[in-house]
């Protein structure tokens, strides 16, 4: 098991890119919701902060999976 971004299995390249984009987008959305705490109509500041926290947890949850895919993507 070796880590290499250059010599990886090309068949799973886009899977790893999409997973990385999902992680980044969810972390950015979560951080923005926690930072700005928007409130509108029936959405309170506390609820938007909670949703932001859930987005951050969702992003963090997939980081080990991405690391595992990058470590085991060599062709044998």
N, C-alpha and C positions, 0 to 999 in steps of 0.2 A: 504494500500500500504506500504509494508515494503521491505527493502533492505537486501538480504541474498544471499551470494554466496554458502552457504552450503545446505540450504533447499530450493532449487529452483526446478522448474518443469523440470524433466529430459528429456522431449520430446523436449524442446527448447534449451537444453544445447549446442549442436553442432552449432546451428544457432548463438548463442551468441559468441561462440569461433571463428567461421569463421568471424563474423563481427569485433571482436576485432583484429584478425590477419590482416584483410583488412585495418583497421585503422592504426595499427602499421607499416605495410609495406608501405603504402602510405606516412605516416609521415617520415619514414626513407629515402625513395627514394627522397621525396621532399627536405628534409634537405641536403642530399648529393648533389643533383643537385644545390641547392642554394650555398652550401659551396664551391664546387670545380669548378663550372661553366665550364663544359667541352665544347670544340668546336672541331668539326671535319666536314669534307666535307662541306656541305652547312648549317650546324647547327652552329649558332653563340653563343657567350657567353650569350648575352641578351635573346635569344630564350630559351636556356637551363635553365636559371634562371627563366624565365616566366613559363616554364613547371614545374619546381620545386615548384614554388609558387602555381600553380594550384593543384599539388599533395598534398601540405600542406592544402590548402583550402578544398580539397576533403576529407582528413582525419578528419579535424576539423568538417566538416559538419555532419559526422556520429556519433560523440561522443554523442550528445543528444539522438539519437535513441538508442544507446547501453545502456545508462543510463536508458531510459524509459523501455527497455526490461528487464533490471535487476530489476527494481522496480516493475514491474507488472508480474513477472513470477511465482507467487505462485498459487498452485492449490486450487480451491475453491469447 
